[in-house]
Amino acid sequence: MAQPFLNQTTLASLVGTAARIPSYPRKNLAPGVVHLGLGAFHRAHQAMVFEALLQRGDPRWAVLGVAMRSTQVAETLDAQDGLYSVQVASAQGTYWQVVGSIWQTRVAAREPEQVVAAIAAPSTRWVTLTVTEKGYVAELAALIVQGLVARRTDGLSGLTIASCDNLSGNGDLLKALCVRAAGDAALQRWIVSQCAFPNSMVDRIVPAATAQRRDEAAQALRLTDDAALATEGFWEWVLEDHFADAADADTLRSVGVTVVSAVKPFEEAKLRMLNGSHSAMACMGAVLGLPTICDCITQPDIHQFVHDLMTLEIMPHLSRPDLATYRDALLARFANPALKHSVHQIATDNSQKIPQRWPPSALAQLDSGGSAEHLAFAAAVWLRYCLGEDERGNSYALSDPLAEVLQATAKQHRGDAPATVKALLGTGSIWGNVLPRDARWTPRVTYWLGQIQSCGVLQAIKDVNRNASPS
C-alpha cells in the first residue's frame, strides 16, 4: 500500500516523532517575502531561516515562492501544501526537519501578473532572489520593477530586495539593474530612496534533489515527500545592514544571520575559498571518475592540494576574520559523507562561475610576487575537463552555456597542451584580458596540462603538492 503524501493533514502524524515540524499556525498566513528562484538552495537555506522566524512567532516571514520557468517544483510543493522535508547532517548527527515557510507558489513564466501582484501586496516586505549568476538580466529587473510601480501607485512603502546569489556586490548589481529598468527619473528616485538592496553572502552546501533522498525521507517520515532535500548542519547568511525596515537587522540576528556593515570580506572568502575549491575538485572528480566532493577530498593528495590552494594562494589576499578556522571548517564540510554532492552538479556553468572564483586570486598572487601553481593546475584540469570524458574513457556531459564550443575545441587539440591552452585560456569572458597575457601564468597552465595528459590527474596533483607546499 502506497504511503500518504506529506501535506498539512498528514503533518499531524509526525507529532511526537524525532522529526522537527512547524509548530506555528500555517492557516491564513499572508506572505511577507516573495522569493524568486524556487530551487533546492533557497529551500534549504533562506526558507529555513524564515522558518525559524515563523517558529519564533513572527508571521511576517511566510514566503511566496516563485519558480522562474520550470513548473515541476512549484506543482510538487502545491500538492504538498508547501511542505517539504530536509535531512540536516553534520558531525553531531542527522535529523529531519519539515519546513512550512513556503506558503504559496507561482511560476513567473506562466503567471507573471500574479508575481507582480505579490510583490505589490501590502503584506510583502521583502523580495529575495536565488536565480543563479546568469539570471541577472533585464527581464528579471523588469518583473521586480513592475511590482514596485504598483506599490508606488498604491502609496505603499518600498521593499528590502536581497540577492542571495554568488555575485560580487550582488545587491549593488541588482539595484543598478532595477534602476535602469525603471527608466522614468521619478520612479528611479523612488526606488533609490524607498527600497534597500543589501549586498549579501550565503553559504550552505545543498546537493541536488535525488530519488535516493526521497526514498530516505519516505523511510524516516513514513510519508511520501517528492520535494525532499538534504543539506549540511553549517549555514551562513551575511547581510549588509541596509534594510527598508531598520528593525529587521536585530530580527535576523536573533536567528543567526550575520548583519555587518561590509559583506565583501565574507563574500570574497566564500567565493574564492569554498566555491573556488569546489570548482577545482569538481573538475578533478569528473576527470578521475569520482562522483562526489566527499570522494575527492578523502583522497589524501586532493585534501593536501585543497588545503594548500586555500592557504598559500587564496588566503593571503583576503580579510575575513579567522581565515584559518574558516579553511578548516570548509575541509571538514567537504568531507561530510552524508551530502553526496555531485561533482557534475558543481561543474555546471563553469564558464560563468570561474571568473569570480579563480582569476582574482591568481592575479593578486602574481602581483605580490607569489606562486600560483595550484591555481594554474586548477585551470589546467578545467581544460582537461572540457574534453567531456574521464581517464577511463567514459563520457560525461558538460552543462555549460559554452559547452559545445569548449568541448569541440578541447577535442580538436586533444593531447596538445600548448594548442589547447592557446585556444581556450584566452577566452576573455572566462579569464579576463590580463591573466591570459601574463608570462608567469600561461606557461604554468601549459606545463600542468601537459603533466595531466602524460601521467594523469592524481600523479600531477602529487607533483603540485611536492613542488609547491611549504617546507
SVG drawing of the C-alpha trace seen along z (x, -y; Angstrom):
<svg xmlns="http://www.w3.org/2000/svg" viewBox="-7 -62 68 64">
<polyline fill="none" stroke="black" stroke-width="0.4" points="0.0,0.0 1.3,-3.4 2.3,-5.8 0.3,-9.0 1.9,-12.2 3.3,-14.8 0.8,-17.7 -0.9,-19.8 -3.3,-17.0 -0.7,-14.2 1.7,-16.5 -0.1,-15.6 1.3,-12.0 4.8,-13.4 3.9,-14.9 5.8,-13.1 8.4,-11.8 12.1,-12.8 11.3,-15.0 11.2,-18.7 7.9,-20.1 6.2,-23.6 4.6,-24.4 3.0,-27.7 -0.4,-28.1 0.0,-28.0 -3.6,-28.7 -4.2,-32.2 -0.6,-33.3 -0.1,-36.3 3.3,-36.1 5.7,-38.8 8.5,-37.5 8.4,-37.0 11.3,-34.7 12.3,-34.5 14.0,-31.2 12.5,-28.1 15.5,-25.8 17.0,-23.5 19.4,-26.1 16.7,-28.5 14.5,-25.8 17.5,-24.6 18.8,-28.0 16.7,-31.2 13.4,-29.4 14.8,-27.6 15.8,-31.0 12.3,-32.3 11.0,-29.1 13.0,-29.9 11.4,-33.3 7.9,-31.9 8.7,-29.4 9.5,-32.3 6.0,-33.7 6.7,-36.3 4.2,-35.7 5.7,-38.3 8.2,-35.9 5.9,-33.5 7.1,-33.0 5.5,-33.1 8.0,-31.0 8.3,-31.8 9.8,-29.4 11.1,-31.4 10.3,-28.9 10.0,-25.3 6.7,-24.3 7.7,-21.0 8.9,-22.2 6.0,-24.6 3.4,-22.0 5.1,-19.4 5.0,-21.9 1.5,-22.9 0.4,-19.3 2.0,-19.1 0.6,-22.4 4.1,-23.9 5.6,-21.4 8.8,-19.5 11.5,-17.8 15.2,-18.5 17.7,-16.0 20.3,-18.0 23.6,-16.1 26.7,-17.2 29.4,-15.6 26.9,-15.9 24.3,-13.7 21.5,-13.8 17.9,-14.9 14.9,-15.6 13.1,-18.9 9.8,-19.7 9.7,-23.2 6.5,-25.1 7.6,-28.7 6.7,-28.5 3.1,-29.2 2.3,-29.6 4.0,-29.1 3.8,-30.8 5.7,-30.3 6.9,-33.6 6.8,-32.4 3.3,-31.1 1.7,-33.7 3.7,-36.9 0.8,-39.1 0.3,-37.2 4.0,-37.5 3.8,-41.3 0.7,-41.4 2.5,-39.5 5.4,-42.0 2.8,-44.8 0.8,-43.2 0.5,-45.3 1.8,-42.3 5.0,-42.0 8.1,-43.4 11.0,-41.6 11.9,-40.2 14.7,-37.7 16.4,-36.1 18.3,-32.9 18.2,-32.8 21.9,-31.9 24.7,-34.1 23.4,-34.0 19.9,-35.1 20.6,-38.8 19.1,-40.1 16.7,-42.9 13.6,-40.6 14.3,-39.9 14.6,-43.5 11.5,-44.4 9.5,-41.9 10.6,-43.4 10.1,-46.9 6.5,-46.2 5.8,-45.2 7.5,-48.3 5.5,-50.5 2.2,-49.1 3.4,-49.6 4.3,-53.2 0.9,-53.8 -0.9,-52.4 1.0,-54.6 2.8,-51.6 6.3,-51.6 9.4,-50.3 10.9,-46.8 14.1,-45.2 15.3,-43.4 18.0,-40.9 20.0,-39.0 21.3,-35.7 23.4,-34.7 27.1,-34.2 27.8,-37.5 30.3,-40.1 28.3,-43.2 25.1,-41.3 22.9,-44.0 24.6,-46.8 24.2,-44.9 20.6,-44.2 19.9,-47.8 21.6,-49.1 19.5,-46.7 16.3,-47.8 17.1,-51.5 17.9,-51.0 14.7,-49.1 12.7,-51.8 13.5,-54.3 11.4,-57.1 13.5,-59.5 10.8,-59.9 10.4,-56.2 14.2,-55.8 14.4,-58.3 11.6,-56.5 13.3,-53.1 16.6,-54.6 15.0,-56.4 12.4,-53.8 14.0,-50.4 17.0,-48.7 19.3,-46.4 21.7,-44.9 24.7,-43.1 24.8,-39.5 26.8,-36.3 25.1,-33.0 26.7,-29.7 25.3,-26.2 26.1,-23.0 22.9,-21.7 23.2,-18.7 20.6,-18.4 17.4,-16.5 17.6,-12.8 15.3,-9.8 17.5,-8.3 16.8,-11.3 13.1,-10.9 13.4,-7.2 15.2,-8.2 12.5,-10.7 9.8,-8.1 11.6,-5.7 12.3,-8.3 8.9,-10.1 6.6,-7.3 5.3,-9.8 6.0,-10.4 7.8,-13.7 8.6,-14.4 10.4,-17.6 12.8,-16.1 16.3,-17.6 19.5,-17.2 21.9,-19.7 24.7,-20.1 24.4,-21.5 26.5,-24.5 24.9,-27.6 25.8,-31.2 23.9,-34.3 25.9,-37.5 23.8,-40.6 24.7,-44.3 23.0,-46.4 20.8,-48.2 17.1,-47.4 13.8,-49.2 12.8,-48.5 15.9,-49.0 14.5,-46.8 14.9,-43.8 18.6,-43.7 18.0,-42.7 15.2,-40.3 17.5,-38.5 20.4,-38.4 18.0,-36.7 18.0,-33.5 21.7,-33.5 22.0,-35.8 25.2,-37.8 24.4,-41.5 27.5,-43.6 28.5,-47.0 30.5,-45.4 29.9,-42.0 32.8,-42.0 35.4,-40.3 32.9,-37.4 31.8,-37.3 35.4,-37.1 36.4,-34.4 33.4,-32.3 33.7,-32.8 37.4,-32.1 37.9,-29.5 34.7,-27.5 33.5,-28.0 37.0,-28.1 37.9,-24.8 34.6,-23.3 35.2,-24.2 38.7,-22.7 37.5,-19.5 34.6,-19.2 36.9,-19.2 39.3,-16.8 36.5,-14.5 34.9,-14.4 38.2,-13.6 39.1,-10.9 35.6,-9.4 34.9,-10.3 31.2,-11.1 31.1,-13.4 33.1,-16.1 33.4,-13.7 35.0,-11.1 37.5,-13.8 38.5,-15.4 39.0,-12.0 41.8,-11.3 44.9,-12.4 46.6,-14.1 43.5,-16.1 43.0,-17.1 46.5,-18.4 46.1,-20.2 42.9,-22.0 44.4,-22.9 47.5,-24.4 45.4,-26.1 43.5,-28.0 46.4,-28.6 49.1,-29.6 47.3,-31.3 43.9,-32.5 44.0,-33.4 46.9,-35.9 44.6,-38.2 41.5,-38.0 40.4,-40.0 37.7,-37.8 38.2,-37.3 39.6,-33.9 40.6,-32.6 42.4,-29.5 39.4,-28.5 37.2,-29.0 39.5,-27.0 39.5,-24.1 35.7,-24.2 35.5,-24.0 37.7,-21.0 35.5,-19.3 32.4,-20.2 33.7,-18.9 34.3,-15.5 30.7,-15.2 29.7,-11.8 26.0,-12.4 25.8,-15.1 26.7,-13.2 27.4,-16.5 27.8,-15.6 30.9,-17.0 28.9,-17.4 26.4,-19.5 29.1,-21.8 30.7,-21.9 27.5,-23.2 28.0,-26.6 31.8,-26.6 32.4,-29.2 30.2,-31.7 31.5,-30.7 35.3,-30.5 35.7,-34.3 34.7,-35.1 36.4,-32.1 40.0,-31.8 41.3,-34.8 41.1,-37.3 43.3,-35.1 45.7,-34.3 46.2,-38.0 46.6,-39.0 49.1,-36.2 51.1,-37.0 51.1,-40.7 52.5,-40.1 55.3,-38.0 54.0,-34.7 53.5,-31.3 50.2,-30.5 50.9,-26.8 47.7,-25.5 45.5,-27.9 47.4,-27.2 46.8,-23.5 43.1,-24.2 43.0,-26.0 44.8,-23.1 42.4,-20.4 39.5,-22.5 41.0,-22.4 41.2,-18.6 37.6,-18.5 36.4,-20.3 37.1,-17.1 34.0,-15.6 35.5,-12.2 37.2,-10.8 40.5,-9.0 38.8,-5.6 37.3,-6.8 33.8,-7.3 31.9,-10.2 30.1,-12.9 28.1,-15.9 29.3,-19.5 26.4,-21.5 27.5,-25.0 26.4,-27.7 29.6,-27.3 29.6,-23.5 29.6,-22.9 32.5,-25.2 34.5,-24.3 34.3,-20.6 34.8,-20.9 37.9,-23.0 39.3,-20.7 38.8,-17.7 40.3,-19.5 43.6,-19.9 43.4,-16.7 46.9,-15.8 48.4,-19.1 48.8,-21.2 50.2,-24.4 47.5,-24.4 44.7,-23.7 45.9,-26.5 46.2,-28.9 42.7,-28.1 40.8,-28.1 42.8,-30.0 42.4,-33.3 38.6,-33.2 38.1,-36.7 34.6,-36.1 36.2,-33.4 39.7,-34.5 39.6,-38.3 42.0,-40.2 45.0,-40.5 45.7,-37.0 46.0,-35.1 48.7,-37.6 50.7,-37.2 54.0,-35.5 54.1,-33.9 50.7,-32.3 50.2,-30.7 53.4,-28.7 52.5,-27.1 49.0,-26.2 50.5,-24.7 53.0,-22.7 50.4,-21.3 48.1,-20.4 51.0,-18.5 51.6,-16.7 47.9,-15.8 48.0,-14.5 51.1,-12.4 50.8,-11.0 47.2,-11.5 45.5,-13.9 46.4,-12.2 50.1,-11.9 50.1,-15.5 48.5,-16.6 51.3,-14.8 53.7,-16.8 52.0,-20.1 51.9,-19.2 55.6,-18.2 56.8,-21.3 54.5,-24.0 53.9,-23.1 56.0,-25.0 58.9,-23.1"/>
</svg>
